[in-house]
Structures are given as C-alpha cells and as structure tokens.
Amino acid sequence: MKPRKCKSCRNPFTPTRPMQSVCSVSCALELVAKLKAKKAAQDAREQRRSRREALEKVKTRGEHLREAQAAVNAYVRARDANEPCISCDRPSSWGGQWHASHFRSVGSNPALRFNLLNIRKACSICNVWLSSNYAGYRPRLIEKIGLERVEWLEKEHGPRKYDIEYLKRLKRIFREKARRAKRLQDRRMRTEGEIPRAAGLPEALLPVHEDWEV
C-alpha cells in the first residue's frame, strides 16, 4: 500500500489495512479524543445558539430598543474615538468614561434617538452630571455639521414607531459598523502610532444622516 499521513500526528506511515488512517494505537486513541472534543465543542456552540434564539424570541420591543440604542452608541464612540468631548473639548486621552451623548435627548425627541447628526462622543461629566452640557454642545456641533442642520435638529419632529424587525436590523448593521471602525482604529494605531485627532475615519464609516440602511 502507498504511504499516507497519519491523521493524528501527521507523520507519514505505510498502512497495513485499506481503511487505516493512523499509524499507531496511541495515535488512534489521540484521534478519538480529538474527535470527541470537537463534537463536544460543536454541541456546546449549538446549545448556545439555540439559547440565544430562544431568548431572542421572547424579547420585548423595549429590550430590542435598548439593545439597538446600545449598538448605535457603541458605533458613535468608535467613530469619534480620536475626537474630544463635544461639550467641553476634554481630550480623547482623558482616562475617564466616554458616552454617546444626544444633542436632543431621547426623552425630549425620541424620533432622533438613532439619528447620527444628533449623537456625538462626550465625557461622562458633561453627559451625566451636566445633562449633556447644552451650552457647550451646541456651538461645537455647529462647527461639526453647520447651523442649518443644528436648527433642523432643534425643530419638533413627529413621533416615530420602530418595529422589532427594524430594530433587529439596526442592531446588526451598527454592530458591524462599530467592529469595522474599531478594527480600522487598531490597524492605524499599530502602523502609524498615535492617530492625530484630525485624521478621523474614512467618510465611508462616517455617515452624517440617518440613512444607515445604505
């Protein structure tokens, strides 16, 4: 018979039987153990997937809404990673906690809760203790997006109902956007050292409107 590679140790051997795939008893036992471990890992993954699917089915619209907002907020923090606080210019090197701050709060205008024009990275001090520090937020936001867009945000916007399927899709899209933005930031940090704040991210990752479906 022709020599073949042992499926366990990968060393060449000459089989004595047509279906022989390992070179020795020890390799046979090792291969069996590997296959059992692989099967156990597959079963565990399947159980986790089944659990996730079961939990997903019983989630309320409110839970989907909170998760969608968390996904959008995570993307905003990644998008603005090298930017200072939108409300006070605290530098990105600050070691405290960073938030995704809404210019028009979700409570005052829920129709703008996912609008990327309305959300910027801010320090926790401004966002929590100063209620987003509107006096500092507004002039800096005008510098970012222009007076016309800021005045549009400040108008009254009609109520908007987000169904569960919309929220699921929004979560998937913004989680992927956040992953892409973080990968890009990490790659630049490895190849270029500290990124100048003005460098930012490519326009493809920086939509400035709510047309996130594109």
C-alpha positions as CSV (number, residue, x, y, z in Angstrom):
1,M,0.0,0.0,0.0
2,K,1.0,3.6,-0.6
3,P,2.3,5.6,2.3
4,R,-0.1,8.2,3.8
5,K,-0.1,10.8,6.5
6,C,-1.3,9.9,10.0
7,K,-4.5,11.8,10.8
8,S,-3.3,12.3,14.3
9,C,0.4,13.0,14.3
10,R,0.6,13.9,10.6
11,N,3.8,11.8,10.1
12,P,4.0,9.5,7.1
13,F,3.4,5.8,7.6
14,T,2.6,2.7,5.5
15,P,-0.8,1.3,6.3
16,T,-1.4,-2.4,6.8
17,R,-5.2,-2.2,6.2
18,P,-7.1,-0.3,3.5
19,M,-9.1,2.0,5.8
20,Q,-6.2,2.6,8.3
21,S,-5.9,6.3,9.0
22,V,-3.5,6.4,11.9
23,C,0.0,5.0,12.4
24,S,-0.3,3.5,15.9
25,V,-2.7,2.7,18.8
26,S,-1.6,5.8,20.7
27,C,-2.4,7.9,17.6
28,A,-5.8,6.2,17.3
29,L,-6.6,7.0,20.9
30,E,-5.5,10.6,20.5
31,L,-7.6,10.9,17.3
32,V,-10.7,9.6,19.1
33,A,-10.1,12.1,21.9
34,K,-9.8,15.0,19.4
35,L,-13.0,14.0,17.6
36,K,-14.9,13.7,20.9
37,A,-13.6,17.2,21.9
38,K,-14.6,18.6,18.6
39,K,-18.0,17.1,18.8
40,A,-18.5,18.4,22.4
41,A,-17.4,21.9,21.2
42,Q,-19.9,21.7,18.3
43,D,-22.7,20.6,20.7
44,A,-21.9,23.4,23.1
45,R,-22.0,26.0,20.2
46,E,-25.3,24.6,19.1
47,Q,-26.7,24.8,22.6
48,R,-25.6,28.4,22.9
49,R,-27.1,29.3,19.5
50,S,-30.4,27.6,20.5
51,R,-30.4,29.5,23.8
52,R,-29.8,32.8,22.0
53,E,-32.5,32.1,19.5
54,A,-35.0,31.2,22.3
55,L,-34.1,34.3,24.3
56,E,-34.4,36.5,21.1
57,K,-37.9,35.2,20.5
58,V,-39.2,36.3,23.9
59,K,-37.5,39.7,24.0
60,T,-39.9,42.6,24.2
61,R,-39.8,45.6,21.9
62,G,-38.4,47.6,24.7
63,E,-35.5,45.2,25.1
64,H,-34.8,45.4,21.4
65,L,-35.0,49.2,21.5
66,R,-32.4,49.4,24.3
67,E,-30.1,47.0,22.5
68,A,-30.4,48.9,19.3
69,Q,-29.5,52.2,21.1
70,A,-26.5,50.5,22.7
71,A,-25.3,49.3,19.3
72,V,-25.7,52.8,17.8
73,N,-23.9,54.4,20.9
74,A,-21.0,51.9,20.6
75,Y,-20.6,52.9,17.0
76,V,-20.6,56.6,17.8
77,R,-17.9,56.1,20.4
78,A,-15.8,54.2,17.9
79,R,-16.4,56.7,15.2
80,D,-15.4,59.6,17.4
81,A,-12.6,57.8,19.2
82,N,-10.0,60.4,18.4
83,E,-12.3,63.4,19.0
84,P,-12.5,65.4,22.1
85,C,-15.7,65.8,24.2
86,I,-18.3,67.5,22.0
87,S,-19.4,69.6,25.0
88,C,-16.2,70.7,26.7
89,D,-13.2,69.7,24.5
90,R,-11.9,67.4,27.1
91,P,-9.2,65.5,25.1
92,S,-9.6,61.9,23.8
93,S,-6.6,60.9,26.0
94,W,-8.7,61.6,29.1
95,G,-8.9,58.4,31.2
96,G,-12.5,58.7,32.3
97,Q,-15.6,57.2,30.8
98,W,-16.9,58.2,27.4
99,H,-20.5,58.3,26.4
100,A,-22.6,58.7,23.3
101,S,-24.4,62.0,24.0
102,H,-27.6,63.1,22.4
103,F,-27.9,66.7,21.4
104,R,-31.7,66.4,21.6
105,S,-32.3,63.9,24.3
106,V,-34.3,60.7,23.7
107,G,-36.8,61.9,26.2
108,S,-37.4,65.3,24.5
109,N,-37.3,64.0,21.0
110,P,-37.4,60.2,20.6
111,A,-37.7,60.4,16.8
112,L,-34.0,61.5,16.7
113,R,-32.7,58.8,19.1
114,F,-30.8,57.0,16.2
115,N,-30.0,60.0,14.1
116,L,-26.2,60.2,13.8
117,L,-26.4,64.0,13.4
118,N,-27.8,64.1,16.9
119,I,-25.2,61.9,18.7
120,R,-21.6,62.7,19.5
121,K,-19.0,61.3,21.9
122,A,-18.9,63.2,25.2
123,C,-17.3,62.7,28.6
124,S,-19.4,61.3,31.3
125,I,-19.1,64.5,33.3
126,C,-20.8,66.6,30.6
127,N,-23.3,63.9,29.6
128,V,-24.4,62.8,33.0
129,W,-23.6,65.5,35.6
130,L,-24.3,68.4,33.2
131,S,-27.1,66.8,31.3
132,S,-25.0,66.9,28.0
133,N,-23.9,70.5,28.8
134,Y,-26.1,72.0,26.1
135,A,-24.3,75.4,26.2
136,G,-21.0,73.8,25.2
137,Y,-22.5,71.2,22.9
138,R,-24.4,73.5,20.6
139,P,-21.6,75.7,19.3
140,R,-19.3,72.8,18.8
141,L,-22.0,70.8,17.0
142,I,-22.5,73.9,14.7
143,E,-18.8,73.7,13.9
144,K,-19.2,70.0,13.0
145,I,-22.3,69.9,11.0
146,G,-23.4,73.5,10.3
147,L,-26.1,75.8,11.7
148,E,-28.7,74.7,9.3
149,R,-28.6,71.1,10.4
150,V,-28.4,72.0,14.1
151,E,-31.6,74.2,13.6
152,W,-33.2,71.2,11.9
153,L,-32.4,69.1,14.9
154,E,-33.9,71.7,17.2
155,K,-37.3,71.6,15.4
156,E,-40.1,69.5,16.6
157,H,-40.1,66.0,15.0
158,G,-43.2,63.8,14.8
159,P,-43.4,60.6,16.7
160,R,-41.8,57.5,15.1
161,K,-42.6,53.9,15.8
162,Y,-39.8,51.4,15.4
163,D,-41.0,47.8,14.9
164,I,-39.0,44.8,16.1
165,E,-37.7,43.8,12.7
166,Y,-36.3,47.3,12.1
167,L,-34.6,47.3,15.5
168,K,-33.0,43.9,14.8
169,R,-31.7,45.1,11.5
170,L,-30.4,48.3,13.0
171,K,-28.6,46.3,15.7
172,R,-26.9,44.1,13.1
173,I,-25.8,47.0,11.0
174,F,-24.4,49.2,13.7
175,R,-22.6,46.3,15.5
176,E,-20.8,45.6,12.2
177,K,-20.1,49.3,11.7
178,A,-18.6,49.5,15.2
179,R,-16.4,46.4,14.6
180,R,-15.2,47.9,11.3
181,A,-14.4,51.3,12.9
182,K,-12.5,49.6,15.8
183,R,-10.5,47.4,13.5
184,L,-9.5,50.4,11.5
185,Q,-8.5,52.3,14.5
186,D,-6.5,49.4,15.9
187,R,-4.8,48.9,12.5
188,R,-3.8,52.6,12.3
189,M,-2.5,52.6,15.9
190,R,-0.3,49.6,15.1
191,T,1.1,51.0,11.8
192,E,1.2,54.7,12.5
193,G,1.4,55.1,16.3
194,E,-1.0,57.6,17.8
195,I,-3.5,58.9,15.3
196,P,-3.8,62.7,15.0
197,R,-7.3,63.8,16.1
198,A,-7.9,65.4,12.7
199,A,-7.2,62.2,10.9
200,G,-10.5,60.7,11.9
201,L,-12.0,57.8,9.9
202,P,-12.8,57.5,6.2
203,E,-16.1,59.1,5.1
204,A,-17.5,55.6,4.3
205,L,-17.6,55.0,8.0
206,L,-18.9,58.4,9.0
207,P,-22.5,58.8,7.8
208,V,-23.9,62.2,8.9
209,H,-27.6,61.4,8.4
210,E,-30.0,58.6,9.5
211,D,-29.8,56.8,6.1
212,W,-28.0,54.0,7.9
213,E,-29.5,51.4,5.6
214,V,-27.3,52.4,2.6
